[in-house]
């Protein structure tokens, strides 16, 4: 079968059973778009900005077990996409990005809409390719999908010069991929697993710390069974929420910079720590020296060996696929017939319950101004905890993480590592397309929503009934909070004093807009919005502009050096 490069691209996407390509056309990809037009197996979603394309593919991937796909043109098309690519890279999200490039003979000649795509994206992709021979195109796309989804997932970019997409060759799609330099370890080392089990059984003050790897590897069920088998306390990172049911008693809340008092205290004072698919980043453990001040034994399981002992030295490293390793630990525990020390565990839980007694997430429930925490709690109640929740970045993101109880994985989509404002709305579009008929909420702020607000047009075109929950405090809230606490109340450029009328703006795009100003109207507005199953509803909640996110660990401080709301 002899096909053009453009035809090969589409055939490859069909072979990979790609449902949606999120993209924006341009000169370098027109041959590929022409072939997209001629078939109906792969649907294209026309976004309004290339950043939105990659975020939408990202949201689609996070909420499913599939690889998200985006397509952009050369030059500004691909540079616009870089923020989305970096977002996915930081959070280990499997994406394949197809970018157009100027014709092969023009590369390096400063041609119209030429940039060094491979060079620009190299620091923020798992791998990238520049295809210089059409005969290598099918094999390259096969490798891209394999790399994106295997091992530690991540975005892979395939740069295709325009002449390659027009040139013909014989088409054969490889059935398998073999890469000598890339062989992710799946099975954990049995000797290390035995050491881990011994430490877990000897623990007096154990703690299980889990991250986004649990969600991405679909290990939530196996983690939950192991945690219940052991009876240990468990915490999730921001990226790991939903990896263990938030309503379960053994869950002590999210940890880290805005984690619960009990999670952070237990993390700091445990004597054996089991880290599962997490990376001990700065927002989780704060100052590594402070964290290391309390001696503890650390077991660290991760598919990526470079993540182990990167920031914190561990005692028992286990490289492997989380479901495989967790299953092996559970089997070895059961076969041993031994149990953790019941007396010590009971005393440890008593201490944790005392920390819980701080009620670190309390807020003024009698306020006459809408409190953001109240909005998120009502969102949880109205959706019965079943919504797919996407957030942007800032205070609203932390309130969503703290007050929406995620009992299932792949229900919480947010930019954790890069902290990308503008992520929420396009990500919600990808989630809604992946889960038609399911409730999808975008929790955002008045600063973040304006970063990619043009995607309201995409939502109109494809009839995506996302529910936007705008927590509007008139400030770049997290910036304002830091300026209040650490910069002497000097609110440099954090006040947004030229906000649009969001209700009219939503209506201008053809959607439903609401403005909610009283606490008593919050629940009713949310119920009305979610009843409108076919409409995008933009809810603008006027919230308390002085409300801050607590608890809070200041940058450079230790986990136990939290600022609590009652201390101010």
C-alpha positions, 0 to 999 in steps of 0.5 A: 500500500503506497500512501503519502506521509499525511495519509500515513499519519491518519492511518497511524492514528486509526491504528492507535484507536485515537478518538480525538485530535485537538488542534489548530490548522496552519500551512505546515500541516494542511496536507494532514488536515486534508486527510483528516477531512476525508475520513470519519474515524478520528474526530478533530476538535478545533480549539481557539489557541494551541495551548488549549489544544494541548491542555484539552488532550491532557485533560482527556488523557488524565481522565482516561487510560488513553494517550491524548493527541494534539496537532499544531502547525510550525512556528507560533503554532508549536511555541503556543503549545509549549506551555501545555507540553511542559504542563504535561511533562511535569505531571507525567501525562501521556500525550503525542503532539504532532507538529508541522515543520517547514519543508526539509530543504528550508530547515535552518534557513529562517523560513517563514514560520520556522522554529527549532521545534526539537530544540525548543521542546527538548527540555519539556518532553519525554522524547521528540523526533524530527522525521526526515524520511517518510519511510520512517514516519509510521515507525516513529509514530508507533514509537511515540505512542509506546514511549508516551504510555509506557514506563513513567508516562509523558509527552512525546512530540513528532515534528513532520516537515511539510514535504514529508507529509506530501511524499509517498512511500509504502505503508506498514504499521509495526505491530511491536516496538523494540528500543535497545536504549529504553526498557522500563523495569516492571517487576520489583526486586524481590529482595527489596520487597522482602526488606520493605515488608519486614520494615512495615511489620516492625513499624511503630509509627507507620505512614503511607505517602502516595502520589500521582503515580498511583493514579497514572498506573491505575494502582488505586485498587491495589493501594487501597487493599494494601492500606486496609490490610496494614491498617496504616494512615495514608496521605495523598499528594495534590496529584494523587488525590483519588488514589485512596478514598478521601472519605475513608477513616485511614485517609488523613488528608492531603499533605504538603504546603496546603495539606492538613495538620494531621497529614503533615505531622504524621509525615514528619513524625513517622518511623517508617514511611512507604512512598508510592509513586511520589517524588518528595517535591518541594511543595510536599516536604518543604525543607529537606533538611528539616524533613531529615531531622527526624530519623525514619526508614523510607521505602520508595516505590517508583517506575522511574529510578531517577526519582528515587533518592533525588531529594530525599535519601531512601533506605529501600528503593524499589523500581517497578510498576506500582500495581505489580509491586503493591501486589507482591507486597500484599502477597508477601504480607499475607504469606508471612502470617505476621501483623503490624504491632497492634499496641503501637499502631493503636497509640499512633492512631490516638496521636493522629486523632489528637492532631485531627482535633485541631480541625485545621480546615475550619472556616467561618460558616456564619459569614454573610459573604460567600466563603470559597470553602462553602462553594466547594463543599456545596459542589461536592454535595450537589454532585454527590462526589461524582463529578470530574473536577478540573481546576486552574492554579491558585487559591481556588485550586487548593480549596478544591483539593481540600474540600472536594472529597475524591473517592475515585482516581482520574476525577481530579485534573489540575496542573500540579508541577508547572502550576499553569493558569489557563489549564482548567477550561480546556482540560475540562473540554477534553474530560467532557468529550471523554465522558459525555453525559458525566458532570464536569466542573471547572473550578477557577479564578478570575485571573486564571479563567481569562488565560484561555477564555477563548475556549468558550467558543470551542465549548459552544461549537462542540456543545460541551456542557462544562459547569464553570465555578468561578471563585471571584475575589477580585485579586490574583488570590495566591499572589495577594496572600503571599504579599499579605503574609510575607511582603508587608501588605504591598499588593504589587500588581495583584489587584485585578481592577478591570474585570469583565462582566463574566455573565455577559461575557458567557452570554456573548459566547452563547452560554448561560451566565449566573452571578451569585452574591449571597451564601444562601444562594450558592446551593440553589445556583449549583443545583440549577446549573447541574440540572441544565445537562446540555448547557455550559453554565458560567457561575460567577461567585462573589467570594470574600476577597480577604480569605486565605488558604490554610494551613500553609507551609511557607517556602523554605520551611519545614512540614511542621512549621505550618501557619494555621488560620487561628494563629493570625 
